[in-house]
């Protein structure tokens, strides 16, 4: 960052993820290295997700079913696949 350029202070707390996102979408972390502190984190990932393209017609049908069942497209598709695949594919 240019030494003559004034930078905005990092807010002490963000009110939401959206507010944090807006700040960091318009500011570079490289300009704030002197304010950053190193932290140690561990992740225990127990669930994997895969993105699978769906035909538009299938998506629309799943969306309509999700609305009827007050569910999500993800839940509908997973339920249908689980139902159709259980017993047909050996683990």
PyMOL Python script that loads the backbone (N, CA, C, O; Angstrom):
from pymol import cmd

cmd.read_pdbstr("""\
ATOM      1  N   UNK A   1       0.848  -1.178   0.000  1.00  0.00           N
ATOM      2  CA  UNK A   1       0.000   0.000   0.000  1.00  0.00           C
ATOM      3  C   UNK A   1       0.888   1.234   0.000  1.00  0.00           C
ATOM      4  O   UNK A   1       1.936   1.255   0.645  1.00  0.00           O
ATOM      5  N   UNK A   2       0.477   2.228  -0.704  1.00  0.00           N
ATOM      6  CA  UNK A   2       1.185   3.499  -0.756  1.00  0.00           C
ATOM      7  C   UNK A   2       1.219   4.097   0.652  1.00  0.00           C
ATOM      8  O   UNK A   2       0.184   4.183   1.314  1.00  0.00           O
ATOM      9  N   UNK A   3       2.408   4.512   1.112  1.00  0.00           N
ATOM     10  CA  UNK A   3       2.575   5.044   2.469  1.00  0.00           C
ATOM     11  C   UNK A   3       1.729   6.295   2.696  1.00  0.00           C
ATOM     12  O   UNK A   3       1.358   6.584   3.834  1.00  0.00           O
ATOM     13  N   UNK A   4       1.420   7.036   1.643  1.00  0.00           N
ATOM     14  CA  UNK A   4       0.627   8.255   1.776  1.00  0.00           C
ATOM     15  C   UNK A   4      -0.881   7.985   1.789  1.00  0.00           C
ATOM     16  O   UNK A   4      -1.668   8.872   2.120  1.00  0.00           O
ATOM     17  N   UNK A   5      -1.271   6.795   1.440  1.00  0.00           N
ATOM     18  CA  UNK A   5      -2.694   6.457   1.341  1.00  0.00           C
ATOM     19  C   UNK A   5      -3.218   6.028   2.711  1.00  0.00           C
ATOM     20  O   UNK A   5      -2.629   5.170   3.369  1.00  0.00           O
ATOM     21  N   UNK A   6      -4.313   6.625   3.128  1.00  0.00           N
ATOM     22  CA  UNK A   6      -4.932   6.287   4.411  1.00  0.00           C
ATOM     23  C   UNK A   6      -5.811   5.055   4.222  1.00  0.00           C
ATOM     24  O   UNK A   6      -6.533   4.963   3.229  1.00  0.00           O
ATOM     25  N   UNK A   7      -5.761   4.118   5.148  1.00  0.00           N
ATOM     26  CA  UNK A   7      -6.573   2.923   5.038  1.00  0.00           C
ATOM     27  C   UNK A   7      -7.667   2.939   6.094  1.00  0.00           C
ATOM     28  O   UNK A   7      -7.515   3.530   7.163  1.00  0.00           O
ATOM     29  N   UNK A   8      -8.768   2.281   5.774  1.00  0.00           N
ATOM     30  CA  UNK A   8      -9.871   2.156   6.722  1.00  0.00           C
ATOM     31  C   UNK A   8      -9.459   1.197   7.838  1.00  0.00           C
ATOM     32  O   UNK A   8      -8.724   0.238   7.602  1.00  0.00           O
ATOM     33  N   UNK A   9      -9.924   1.457   9.025  1.00  0.00           N
ATOM     34  CA  UNK A   9      -9.661   0.541  10.139  1.00  0.00           C
ATOM     35  C   UNK A   9     -10.506  -0.718   9.953  1.00  0.00           C
ATOM     36  O   UNK A   9     -11.634  -0.656   9.463  1.00  0.00           O
ATOM     37  N   UNK A  10      -9.949  -1.846  10.347  1.00  0.00           N
ATOM     38  CA  UNK A  10     -10.733  -3.082  10.333  1.00  0.00           C
ATOM     39  C   UNK A  10     -11.722  -2.981  11.488  1.00  0.00           C
ATOM     40  O   UNK A  10     -11.311  -2.724  12.620  1.00  0.00           O
ATOM     41  N   UNK A  11     -13.002  -3.176  11.234  1.00  0.00           N
ATOM     42  CA  UNK A  11     -13.987  -3.109  12.331  1.00  0.00           C
ATOM     43  C   UNK A  11     -13.640  -4.116  13.436  1.00  0.00           C
ATOM     44  O   UNK A  11     -13.160  -5.215  13.156  1.00  0.00           O
ATOM     45  N   UNK A  12     -13.883  -3.733  14.669  1.00  0.00           N
ATOM     46  CA  UNK A  12     -13.626  -4.622  15.811  1.00  0.00           C
ATOM     47  C   UNK A  12     -14.456  -5.901  15.674  1.00  0.00           C
ATOM     48  O   UNK A  12     -13.965  -7.000  15.933  1.00  0.00           O
ATOM     49  N   UNK A  13     -15.720  -5.746  15.263  1.00  0.00           N
ATOM     50  CA  UNK A  13     -16.625  -6.877  15.046  1.00  0.00           C
ATOM     51  C   UNK A  13     -17.478  -6.580  13.830  1.00  0.00           C
ATOM     52  O   UNK A  13     -17.935  -5.452  13.645  1.00  0.00           O
ATOM     53  N   UNK A  14     -17.693  -7.576  13.010  1.00  0.00           N
ATOM     54  CA  UNK A  14     -18.628  -7.439  11.894  1.00  0.00           C
ATOM     55  C   UNK A  14     -19.998  -7.909  12.371  1.00  0.00           C
ATOM     56  O   UNK A  14     -20.090  -8.894  13.102  1.00  0.00           O
ATOM     57  N   UNK A  15     -21.050  -7.225  11.972  1.00  0.00           N
ATOM     58  CA  UNK A  15     -22.402  -7.588  12.401  1.00  0.00           C
ATOM     59  C   UNK A  15     -22.928  -8.831  11.692  1.00  0.00           C
ATOM     60  O   UNK A  15     -23.849  -9.489  12.175  1.00  0.00           O
ATOM     61  N   UNK A  16     -22.338  -9.144  10.549  1.00  0.00           N
ATOM     62  CA  UNK A  16     -22.813 -10.307   9.791  1.00  0.00           C
ATOM     63  C   UNK A  16     -21.719 -10.772   8.839  1.00  0.00           C
ATOM     64  O   UNK A  16     -20.725 -10.077   8.627  1.00  0.00           O
ATOM     65  N   UNK A  17     -21.913 -11.943   8.276  1.00  0.00           N
ATOM     66  CA  UNK A  17     -20.980 -12.441   7.267  1.00  0.00           C
ATOM     67  C   UNK A  17     -20.993 -11.526   6.052  1.00  0.00           C
ATOM     68  O   UNK A  17     -19.962 -11.308   5.416  1.00  0.00           O
ATOM     69  N   UNK A  18     -22.169 -10.993   5.735  1.00  0.00           N
ATOM     70  CA  UNK A  18     -22.292 -10.099   4.588  1.00  0.00           C
ATOM     71  C   UNK A  18     -21.468  -8.832   4.794  1.00  0.00           C
ATOM     72  O   UNK A  18     -20.816  -8.353   3.866  1.00  0.00           O
ATOM     73  N   UNK A  19     -21.498  -8.290   6.012  1.00  0.00           N
ATOM     74  CA  UNK A  19     -20.731  -7.081   6.298  1.00  0.00           C
ATOM     75  C   UNK A  19     -19.226  -7.369   6.178  1.00  0.00           C
ATOM     76  O   UNK A  19     -18.484  -6.562   5.617  1.00  0.00           O
ATOM     77  N   UNK A  20     -18.783  -8.504   6.697  1.00  0.00           N
ATOM     78  CA  UNK A  20     -17.369  -8.881   6.582  1.00  0.00           C
ATOM     79  C   UNK A  20     -16.995  -9.069   5.120  1.00  0.00           C
ATOM     80  O   UNK A  20     -15.933  -8.633   4.677  1.00  0.00           O
ATOM     81  N   UNK A  21     -17.877  -9.720   4.381  1.00  0.00           N
ATOM     82  CA  UNK A  21     -17.627  -9.956   2.959  1.00  0.00           C
ATOM     83  C   UNK A  21     -17.502  -8.636   2.202  1.00  0.00           C
ATOM     84  O   UNK A  21     -16.603  -8.472   1.377  1.00  0.00           O
ATOM     85  N   UNK A  22     -18.400  -7.702   2.481  1.00  0.00           N
ATOM     86  CA  UNK A  22     -18.351  -6.393   1.813  1.00  0.00           C
ATOM     87  C   UNK A  22     -17.026  -5.681   2.115  1.00  0.00           C
ATOM     88  O   UNK A  22     -16.418  -5.081   1.229  1.00  0.00           O
ATOM     89  N   UNK A  23     -16.591  -5.757   3.372  1.00  0.00           N
ATOM     90  CA  UNK A  23     -15.334  -5.096   3.737  1.00  0.00           C
ATOM     91  C   UNK A  23     -14.170  -5.708   2.970  1.00  0.00           C
ATOM     92  O   UNK A  23     -13.396  -4.989   2.338  1.00  0.00           O
ATOM     93  N   UNK A  24     -14.040  -7.046   3.023  1.00  0.00           N
ATOM     94  CA  UNK A  24     -12.882  -7.689   2.410  1.00  0.00           C
ATOM     95  C   UNK A  24     -12.967  -7.744   0.889  1.00  0.00           C
ATOM     96  O   UNK A  24     -11.950  -7.955   0.229  1.00  0.00           O
ATOM     97  N   UNK A  25     -14.147  -7.560   0.320  1.00  0.00           N
ATOM     98  CA  UNK A  25     -14.268  -7.458  -1.140  1.00  0.00           C
ATOM     99  C   UNK A  25     -13.754  -6.113  -1.647  1.00  0.00           C
ATOM    100  O   UNK A  25     -13.442  -5.965  -2.829  1.00  0.00           O
ATOM    101  N   UNK A  26     -13.670  -5.143  -0.751  1.00  0.00           N
ATOM    102  CA  UNK A  26     -13.228  -3.805  -1.155  1.00  0.00           C
ATOM    103  C   UNK A  26     -11.899  -3.403  -0.524  1.00  0.00           C
ATOM    104  O   UNK A  26     -11.429  -2.284  -0.730  1.00  0.00           O
ATOM    105  N   UNK A  27     -11.292  -4.302   0.242  1.00  0.00           N
ATOM    106  CA  UNK A  27     -10.011  -4.035   0.888  1.00  0.00           C
ATOM    107  C   UNK A  27      -9.094  -5.237   0.688  1.00  0.00           C
ATOM    108  O   UNK A  27      -9.558  -6.374   0.601  1.00  0.00           O
ATOM    109  N   UNK A  28      -7.811  -4.983   0.618  1.00  0.00           N
ATOM    110  CA  UNK A  28      -6.834  -6.060   0.444  1.00  0.00           C
ATOM    111  C   UNK A  28      -6.205  -6.423   1.789  1.00  0.00           C
ATOM    112  O   UNK A  28      -5.738  -5.554   2.524  1.00  0.00           O
ATOM    113  N   UNK A  29      -6.202  -7.724   2.099  1.00  0.00           N
ATOM    114  CA  UNK A  29      -5.548  -8.176   3.331  1.00  0.00           C
ATOM    115  C   UNK A  29      -4.069  -7.797   3.333  1.00  0.00           C
ATOM    116  O   UNK A  29      -3.476  -7.610   4.395  1.00  0.00           O
ATOM    117  N   UNK A  30      -3.482  -7.685   2.160  1.00  0.00           N
ATOM    118  CA  UNK A  30      -2.064  -7.310   2.061  1.00  0.00           C
ATOM    119  C   UNK A  30      -1.809  -5.929   2.674  1.00  0.00           C
ATOM    120  O   UNK A  30      -0.697  -5.648   3.120  1.00  0.00           O
ATOM    121  N   UNK A  31      -2.814  -5.082   2.697  1.00  0.00           N
ATOM    122  CA  UNK A  31      -2.661  -3.751   3.293  1.00  0.00           C
ATOM    123  C   UNK A  31      -2.752  -3.779   4.816  1.00  0.00           C
ATOM    124  O   UNK A  31      -2.517  -2.765   5.472  1.00  0.00           O
ATOM    125  N   UNK A  32      -3.094  -4.951   5.383  1.00  0.00           N
ATOM    126  CA  UNK A  32      -3.336  -5.040   6.820  1.00  0.00           C
ATOM    127  C   UNK A  32      -2.450  -6.075   7.511  1.00  0.00           C
ATOM    128  O   UNK A  32      -2.742  -6.473   8.639  1.00  0.00           O
ATOM    129  N   UNK A  33      -1.366  -6.522   6.852  1.00  0.00           N
ATOM    130  CA  UNK A  33      -0.517  -7.553   7.450  1.00  0.00           C
ATOM    131  C   UNK A  33      -0.043  -7.163   8.838  1.00  0.00           C
ATOM    132  O   UNK A  33       0.058  -8.017   9.719  1.00  0.00           O
ATOM    133  N   UNK A  34       0.249  -5.887   9.046  1.00  0.00           N
ATOM    134  CA  UNK A  34       0.759  -5.451  10.349  1.00  0.00           C
ATOM    135  C   UNK A  34      -0.287  -5.572  11.459  1.00  0.00           C
ATOM    136  O   UNK A  34       0.066  -5.545  12.638  1.00  0.00           O
ATOM    137  N   UNK A  35      -1.553  -5.703  11.105  1.00  0.00           N
ATOM    138  CA  UNK A  35      -2.613  -5.852  12.105  1.00  0.00           C
ATOM    139  C   UNK A  35      -3.063  -7.305  12.274  1.00  0.00           C
ATOM    140  O   UNK A  35      -3.843  -7.625  13.172  1.00  0.00           O
ATOM    141  N   UNK A  36      -2.563  -8.171  11.403  1.00  0.00           N
ATOM    142  CA  UNK A  36      -2.976  -9.578  11.449  1.00  0.00           C
ATOM    143  C   UNK A  36      -2.180 -10.318  12.509  1.00  0.00           C
ATOM    144  O   UNK A  36      -1.025  -9.997  12.789  1.00  0.00           O
ATOM    145  N   UNK A  37      -2.825 -11.310  13.085  1.00  0.00           N
ATOM    146  CA  UNK A  37      -2.117 -12.171  14.021  1.00  0.00           C
ATOM    147  C   UNK A  37      -2.287 -13.614  13.563  1.00  0.00           C
ATOM    148  O   UNK A  37      -3.322 -14.000  13.020  1.00  0.00           O
ATOM    149  N   UNK A  38      -1.261 -14.378  13.793  1.00  0.00           N
ATOM    150  CA  UNK A  38      -1.274 -15.772  13.367  1.00  0.00           C
ATOM    151  C   UNK A  38      -2.140 -16.575  14.330  1.00  0.00           C
ATOM    152  O   UNK A  38      -2.049 -16.412  15.546  1.00  0.00           O
ATOM    153  N   UNK A  39      -2.978 -17.441  13.775  1.00  0.00           N
ATOM    154  CA  UNK A  39      -3.807 -18.318  14.594  1.00  0.00           C
ATOM    155  C   UNK A  39      -3.634 -19.748  14.117  1.00  0.00           C
ATOM    156  O   UNK A  39      -3.315 -20.001  12.956  1.00  0.00           O
ATOM    157  N   UNK A  40      -3.848 -20.661  15.021  1.00  0.00           N
ATOM    158  CA  UNK A  40      -3.763 -22.072  14.678  1.00  0.00           C
ATOM    159  C   UNK A  40      -5.178 -22.616  14.634  1.00  0.00           C
ATOM    160  O   UNK A  40      -5.978 -22.375  15.538  1.00  0.00           O
ATOM    161  N   UNK A  41      -5.481 -23.358  13.566  1.00  0.00           N
ATOM    162  CA  UNK A  41      -6.822 -23.907  13.413  1.00  0.00           C
ATOM    163  C   UNK A  41      -6.729 -25.372  13.032  1.00  0.00           C
ATOM    164  O   UNK A  41      -5.788 -25.806  12.366  1.00  0.00           O
ATOM    165  N   UNK A  42      -7.719 -26.116  13.468  1.00  0.00           N
ATOM    166  CA  UNK A  42      -7.824 -27.508  13.068  1.00  0.00           C
ATOM    167  C   UNK A  42      -9.209 -27.717  12.474  1.00  0.00           C
ATOM    168  O   UNK A  42     -10.184 -27.113  12.921  1.00  0.00           O
ATOM    169  N   UNK A  43      -9.288 -28.572  11.466  1.00  0.00           N
ATOM    170  CA  UNK A  43     -10.554 -28.896  10.844  1.00  0.00           C
ATOM    171  C   UNK A  43     -10.758 -30.396  10.906  1.00  0.00           C
ATOM    172  O   UNK A  43      -9.844 -31.166  10.611  1.00  0.00           O
ATOM    173  N   UNK A  44     -11.931 -30.802  11.280  1.00  0.00           N
ATOM    174  CA  UNK A  44     -12.278 -32.210  11.304  1.00  0.00           C
ATOM    175  C   UNK A  44     -13.445 -32.384  10.336  1.00  0.00           C
ATOM    176  O   UNK A  44     -14.612 -32.330  10.725  1.00  0.00           O
ATOM    177  N   UNK A  45     -13.104 -32.592   9.080  1.00  0.00           N
ATOM    178  CA  UNK A  45     -14.124 -32.682   8.041  1.00  0.00           C
ATOM    179  C   UNK A  45     -14.715 -34.088   8.042  1.00  0.00           C
ATOM    180  O   UNK A  45     -14.020 -35.068   7.775  1.00  0.00           O
ATOM    181  N   UNK A  46     -15.995 -34.169   8.346  1.00  0.00           N
ATOM    182  CA  UNK A  46     -16.662 -35.465   8.418  1.00  0.00           C
ATOM    183  C   UNK A  46     -17.615 -35.676   7.246  1.00  0.00           C
ATOM    184  O   UNK A  46     -18.068 -36.795   7.006  1.00  0.00           O
ATOM    185  N   UNK A  47     -17.911 -34.629   6.534  1.00  0.00           N
ATOM    186  CA  UNK A  47     -18.898 -34.723   5.463  1.00  0.00           C
ATOM    187  C   UNK A  47     -18.295 -34.149   4.190  1.00  0.00           C
ATOM    188  O   UNK A  47     -17.737 -33.052   4.198  1.00  0.00           O
ATOM    189  N   UNK A  48     -18.407 -34.883   3.114  1.00  0.00           N
ATOM    190  CA  UNK A  48     -17.924 -34.385   1.820  1.00  0.00           C
ATOM    191  C   UNK A  48     -19.130 -34.087   0.946  1.00  0.00           C
ATOM    192  O   UNK A  48     -20.145 -34.782   0.990  1.00  0.00           O
ATOM    193  N   UNK A  49     -18.992 -33.048   0.160  1.00  0.00           N
ATOM    194  CA  UNK A  49     -20.058 -32.660  -0.770  1.00  0.00           C
ATOM    195  C   UNK A  49     -19.478 -32.666  -2.172  1.00  0.00           C
ATOM    196  O   UNK A  49     -18.328 -32.280  -2.376  1.00  0.00           O
ATOM    197  N   UNK A  50     -20.269 -33.101  -3.130  1.00  0.00           N
ATOM    198  CA  UNK A  50     -19.864 -33.120  -4.520  1.00  0.00           C
ATOM    199  C   UNK A  50     -20.881 -32.318  -5.324  1.00  0.00           C
ATOM    200  O   UNK A  50     -22.087 -32.421  -5.101  1.00  0.00           O
ATOM    201  N   UNK A  51     -20.392 -31.540  -6.239  1.00  0.00           N
ATOM    202  CA  UNK A  51     -21.269 -30.797  -7.125  1.00  0.00           C
ATOM    203  C   UNK A  51     -21.498 -31.644  -8.373  1.00  0.00           C
ATOM    204  O   UNK A  51     -20.555 -32.013  -9.072  1.00  0.00           O
ATOM    205  N   UNK A  52     -22.749 -31.940  -8.634  1.00  0.00           N
ATOM    206  CA  UNK A  52     -23.099 -32.779  -9.772  1.00  0.00           C
ATOM    207  C   UNK A  52     -24.069 -31.991 -10.649  1.00  0.00           C
ATOM    208  O   UNK A  52     -25.118 -31.556 -10.175  1.00  0.00           O
ATOM    209  N   UNK A  53     -23.727 -31.806 -11.923  1.00  0.00           N
ATOM    210  CA  UNK A  53     -24.638 -31.072 -12.814  1.00  0.00           C
ATOM    211  C   UNK A  53     -25.950 -31.835 -12.984  1.00  0.00           C
ATOM    212  O   UNK A  53     -25.958 -33.060 -13.108  1.00  0.00           O
ATOM    213  N   UNK A  54     -27.048 -31.102 -12.989  1.00  0.00           N
ATOM    214  CA  UNK A  54     -28.363 -31.691 -13.230  1.00  0.00           C
ATOM    215  C   UNK A  54     -28.949 -31.116 -14.500  1.00  0.00           C
ATOM    216  O   UNK A  54     -28.770 -29.938 -14.809  1.00  0.00           O
ATOM    217  N   UNK A  55     -29.636 -31.944 -15.216  1.00  0.00           N
ATOM    218  CA  UNK A  55     -30.414 -31.507 -16.365  1.00  0.00           C
ATOM    219  C   UNK A  55     -31.451 -30.502 -15.857  1.00  0.00           C
ATOM    220  O   UNK A  55     -32.009 -30.685 -14.776  1.00  0.00           O
ATOM    221  N   UNK A  56     -31.710 -29.452 -16.622  1.00  0.00           N
ATOM    222  CA  UNK A  56     -32.636 -28.401 -16.200  1.00  0.00           C
ATOM    223  C   UNK A  56     -34.012 -28.961 -15.857  1.00  0.00           C
ATOM    224  O   UNK A  56     -34.619 -28.556 -14.866  1.00  0.00           O
ATOM    225  N   UNK A  57     -34.490 -29.862 -16.650  1.00  0.00           N
ATOM    226  CA  UNK A  57     -35.826 -30.450 -16.412  1.00  0.00           C
ATOM    227  C   UNK A  57     -35.863 -31.188 -15.072  1.00  0.00           C
ATOM    228  O   UNK A  57     -36.827 -31.058 -14.317  1.00  0.00           O
ATOM    229  N   UNK A  58     -34.825 -31.956 -14.780  1.00  0.00           N
ATOM    230  CA  UNK A  58     -34.765 -32.686 -13.507  1.00  0.00           C
ATOM    231  C   UNK A  58     -34.689 -31.707 -12.342  1.00  0.00           C
ATOM    232  O   UNK A  58     -35.349 -31.903 -11.321  1.00  0.00           O
ATOM    233  N   UNK A  59     -33.893 -30.663 -12.488  1.00  0.00           N
ATOM    234  CA  UNK A  59     -33.789 -29.660 -11.431  1.00  0.00           C
ATOM    235  C   UNK A  59     -35.150 -29.014 -11.172  1.00  0.00           C
ATOM    236  O   UNK A  59     -35.559 -28.862 -10.021  1.00  0.00           O
ATOM    237  N   UNK A  60     -35.840 -28.639 -12.227  1.00  0.00           N
ATOM    238  CA  UNK A  60     -37.148 -27.984 -12.075  1.00  0.00           C
ATOM    239  C   UNK A  60     -38.155 -28.906 -11.384  1.00  0.00           C
ATOM    240  O   UNK A  60     -38.931 -28.462 -10.537  1.00  0.00           O
ATOM    241  N   UNK A  61     -38.139 -30.189 -11.749  1.00  0.00           N
ATOM    242  CA  UNK A  61     -39.032 -31.153 -11.094  1.00  0.00           C
ATOM    243  C   UNK A  61     -38.687 -31.298  -9.605  1.00  0.00           C
ATOM    244  O   UNK A  61     -39.576 -31.346  -8.756  1.00  0.00           O
ATOM    245  N   UNK A  62     -37.400 -31.367  -9.308  1.00  0.00           N
ATOM    246  CA  UNK A  62     -36.965 -31.482  -7.913  1.00  0.00           C
ATOM    247  C   UNK A  62     -37.331 -30.213  -7.138  1.00  0.00           C
ATOM    248  O   UNK A  62     -37.727 -30.286  -5.975  1.00  0.00           O
ATOM    249  N   UNK A  63     -37.196 -29.061  -7.780  1.00  0.00           N
ATOM    250  CA  UNK A  63     -37.539 -27.791  -7.136  1.00  0.00           C
ATOM    251  C   UNK A  63     -39.031 -27.737  -6.813  1.00  0.00           C
ATOM    252  O   UNK A  63     -39.425 -27.306  -5.729  1.00  0.00           O
ATOM    253  N   UNK A  64     -39.849 -28.176  -7.756  1.00  0.00           N
ATOM    254  CA  UNK A  64     -41.298 -28.196  -7.557  1.00  0.00           C
ATOM    255  C   UNK A  64     -41.653 -29.143  -6.401  1.00  0.00           C
ATOM    256  O   UNK A  64     -42.490 -28.815  -5.559  1.00  0.00           O
ATOM    257  N   UNK A  65     -41.014 -30.315  -6.369  1.00  0.00           N
ATOM    258  CA  UNK A  65     -41.262 -31.281  -5.294  1.00  0.00           C
ATOM    259  C   UNK A  65     -40.805 -30.725  -3.947  1.00  0.00           C
ATOM    260  O   UNK A  65     -41.469 -30.930  -2.931  1.00  0.00           O
ATOM    261  N   UNK A  66     -39.681 -30.029  -3.939  1.00  0.00           N
ATOM    262  CA  UNK A  66     -39.172 -29.429  -2.700  1.00  0.00           C
ATOM    263  C   UNK A  66     -40.155 -28.398  -2.155  1.00  0.00           C
ATOM    264  O   UNK A  66     -40.354 -28.310  -0.943  1.00  0.00           O
ATOM    265  N   UNK A  67     -40.764 -27.623  -3.037  1.00  0.00           N
ATOM    266  CA  UNK A  67     -41.754 -26.629  -2.603  1.00  0.00           C
ATOM    267  C   UNK A  67     -42.967 -27.313  -1.977  1.00  0.00           C
ATOM    268  O   UNK A  67     -43.475 -26.872  -0.946  1.00  0.00           O
ATOM    269  N   UNK A  68     -43.423 -28.390  -2.607  1.00  0.00           N
ATOM    270  CA  UNK A  68     -44.579 -29.131  -2.101  1.00  0.00           C
ATOM    271  C   UNK A  68     -44.275 -29.706  -0.714  1.00  0.00           C
ATOM    272  O   UNK A  68     -45.126 -29.681   0.175  1.00  0.00           O
ATOM    273  N   UNK A  69     -43.057 -30.222  -0.539  1.00  0.00           N
ATOM    274  CA  UNK A  69     -42.674 -30.873   0.716  1.00  0.00           C
ATOM    275  C   UNK A  69     -42.024 -29.924   1.722  1.00  0.00           C
ATOM    276  O   UNK A  69     -41.570 -30.351   2.783  1.00  0.00           O
ATOM    277  N   UNK A  70     -41.982 -28.641   1.384  1.00  0.00           N
ATOM    278  CA  UNK A  70     -41.319 -27.654   2.246  1.00  0.00           C
ATOM    279  C   UNK A  70     -39.903 -28.134   2.583  1.00  0.00           C
ATOM    280  O   UNK A  70     -39.500 -28.187   3.745  1.00  0.00           O
ATOM    281  N   UNK A  71     -39.188 -28.470   1.555  1.00  0.00           N
ATOM    282  CA  UNK A  71     -37.859 -29.041   1.671  1.00  0.00           C
ATOM    283  C   UNK A  71     -36.926 -28.254   0.756  1.00  0.00           C
ATOM    284  O   UNK A  71     -37.278 -27.174   0.282  1.00  0.00           O
ATOM    285  N   UNK A  72     -35.736 -28.800   0.510  1.00  0.00           N
ATOM    286  CA  UNK A  72     -34.805 -28.167  -0.419  1.00  0.00           C
ATOM    287  C   UNK A  72     -34.554 -29.102  -1.592  1.00  0.00           C
ATOM    288  O   UNK A  72     -34.785 -30.307  -1.494  1.00  0.00           O
ATOM    289  N   UNK A  73     -34.090 -28.555  -2.680  1.00  0.00           N
ATOM    290  CA  UNK A  73     -33.750 -29.371  -3.847  1.00  0.00           C
ATOM    291  C   UNK A  73     -32.685 -30.395  -3.446  1.00  0.00           C
ATOM    292  O   UNK A  73     -32.756 -31.555  -3.851  1.00  0.00           O
ATOM    293  N   UNK A  74     -31.715 -29.975  -2.665  1.00  0.00           N
ATOM    294  CA  UNK A  74     -30.654 -30.886  -2.229  1.00  0.00           C
ATOM    295  C   UNK A  74     -31.229 -32.087  -1.476  1.00  0.00           C
ATOM    296  O   UNK A  74     -30.843 -33.229  -1.730  1.00  0.00           O
ATOM    297  N   UNK A  75     -32.151 -31.822  -0.549  1.00  0.00           N
ATOM    298  CA  UNK A  75     -32.737 -32.920   0.220  1.00  0.00           C
ATOM    299  C   UNK A  75     -33.546 -33.857  -0.676  1.00  0.00           C
ATOM    300  O   UNK A  75     -33.488 -35.074  -0.506  1.00  0.00           O
ATOM    301  N   UNK A  76     -34.295 -33.304  -1.625  1.00  0.00           N
ATOM    302  CA  UNK A  76     -35.099 -34.128  -2.535  1.00  0.00           C
ATOM    303  C   UNK A  76     -34.200 -35.016  -3.378  1.00  0.00           C
ATOM    304  O   UNK A  76     -34.423 -36.223  -3.469  1.00  0.00           O
ATOM    305  N   UNK A  77     -33.191 -34.428  -3.991  1.00  0.00           N
ATOM    306  CA  UNK A  77     -32.292 -35.188  -4.865  1.00  0.00           C
ATOM    307  C   UNK A  77     -31.554 -36.265  -4.070  1.00  0.00           C
ATOM    308  O   UNK A  77     -31.452 -37.404  -4.525  1.00  0.00           O
ATOM    309  N   UNK A  78     -31.038 -35.918  -2.887  1.00  0.00           N
ATOM    310  CA  UNK A  78     -30.340 -36.905  -2.072  1.00  0.00           C
ATOM    311  C   UNK A  78     -31.259 -38.045  -1.648  1.00  0.00           C
ATOM    312  O   UNK A  78     -30.848 -39.205  -1.661  1.00  0.00           O
ATOM    313  N   UNK A  79     -32.494 -37.730  -1.274  1.00  0.00           N
ATOM    314  CA  UNK A  79     -33.449 -38.767  -0.885  1.00  0.00           C
ATOM    315  C   UNK A  79     -33.753 -39.696  -2.055  1.00  0.00           C
ATOM    316  O   UNK A  79     -33.770 -40.917  -1.894  1.00  0.00           O
ATOM    317  N   UNK A  80     -33.991 -39.124  -3.227  1.00  0.00           N
ATOM    318  CA  UNK A  80     -34.288 -39.950  -4.400  1.00  0.00           C
ATOM    319  C   UNK A  80     -33.104 -40.830  -4.787  1.00  0.00           C
ATOM    320  O   UNK A  80     -33.280 -42.012  -5.084  1.00  0.00           O
ATOM    321  N   UNK A  81     -31.920 -40.271  -4.784  1.00  0.00           N
ATOM    322  CA  UNK A  81     -30.738 -41.062  -5.131  1.00  0.00           C
ATOM    323  C   UNK A  81     -30.481 -42.159  -4.101  1.00  0.00           C
ATOM    324  O   UNK A  81     -30.178 -43.297  -4.460  1.00  0.00           O
ATOM    325  N   UNK A  82     -30.605 -41.812  -2.822  1.00  0.00           N
ATOM    326  CA  UNK A  82     -30.391 -42.801  -1.769  1.00  0.00           C
ATOM    327  C   UNK A  82     -31.379 -43.948  -1.938  1.00  0.00           C
ATOM    328  O   UNK A  82     -31.000 -45.117  -1.857  1.00  0.00           O
ATOM    329  N   UNK A  83     -32.645 -43.615  -2.174  1.00  0.00           N
ATOM    330  CA  UNK A  83     -33.696 -44.625  -2.346  1.00  0.00           C
ATOM    331  C   UNK A  83     -33.400 -45.522  -3.548  1.00  0.00           C
ATOM    332  O   UNK A  83     -33.552 -46.741  -3.460  1.00  0.00           O
ATOM    333  N   UNK A  84     -32.986 -44.940  -4.655  1.00  0.00           N
ATOM    334  CA  UNK A  84     -32.743 -45.712  -5.870  1.00  0.00           C
ATOM    335  C   UNK A  84     -31.433 -46.497  -5.836  1.00  0.00           C
ATOM    336  O   UNK A  84     -31.312 -47.530  -6.495  1.00  0.00           O
ATOM    337  N   UNK A  85     -30.460 -46.015  -5.078  1.00  0.00           N
ATOM    338  CA  UNK A  85     -29.149 -46.657  -5.082  1.00  0.00           C
ATOM    339  C   UNK A  85     -28.948 -47.690  -3.979  1.00  0.00           C
ATOM    340  O   UNK A  85     -28.151 -48.613  -4.143  1.00  0.00           O
ATOM    341  N   UNK A  86     -29.647 -47.555  -2.875  1.00  0.00           N
ATOM    342  CA  UNK A  86     -29.476 -48.497  -1.764  1.00  0.00           C
ATOM    343  C   UNK A  86     -29.844 -49.896  -2.248  1.00  0.00           C
ATOM    344  O   UNK A  86     -30.929 -50.111  -2.789  1.00  0.00           O
ATOM    345  N   UNK A  87     -28.942 -50.830  -2.051  1.00  0.00           N
ATOM    346  CA  UNK A  87     -29.195 -52.218  -2.454  1.00  0.00           C
ATOM    347  C   UNK A  87     -28.818 -52.519  -3.892  1.00  0.00           C
ATOM    348  O   UNK A  87     -28.708 -53.686  -4.267  1.00  0.00           O
ATOM    349  N   UNK A  88     -28.615 -51.483  -4.711  1.00  0.00           N
ATOM    350  CA  UNK A  88     -28.249 -51.742  -6.101  1.00  0.00           C
ATOM    351  C   UNK A  88     -26.750 -51.643  -6.327  1.00  0.00           C
ATOM    352  O   UNK A  88     -26.216 -52.190  -7.292  1.00  0.00           O
ATOM    353  N   UNK A  89     -26.079 -50.935  -5.424  1.00  0.00           N
ATOM    354  CA  UNK A  89     -24.634 -50.741  -5.553  1.00  0.00           C
ATOM    355  C   UNK A  89     -23.983 -51.297  -4.297  1.00  0.00           C
ATOM    356  O   UNK A  89     -24.337 -50.905  -3.185  1.00  0.00           O
ATOM    357  N   UNK A  90     -23.034 -52.208  -4.469  1.00  0.00           N
ATOM    358  CA  UNK A  90     -22.342 -52.743  -3.282  1.00  0.00           C
ATOM    359  C   UNK A  90     -21.246 -51.781  -2.861  1.00  0.00           C
ATOM    360  O   UNK A  90     -20.545 -51.205  -3.693  1.00  0.00           O
ATOM    361  N   UNK A  91     -21.117 -51.621  -1.559  1.00  0.00           N
ATOM    362  CA  UNK A  91     -20.120 -50.681  -1.023  1.00  0.00           C
ATOM    363  C   UNK A  91     -18.729 -51.224  -1.098  1.00  0.00           C
ATOM    364  O   UNK A  91     -17.781 -50.554  -0.688  1.00  0.00           O
TER     365      UNK A  91
END
""", "prot")
cmd.dss("prot")
cmd.show_as("cartoon", "prot")
cmd.util.cbc("prot")
cmd.orient("prot")
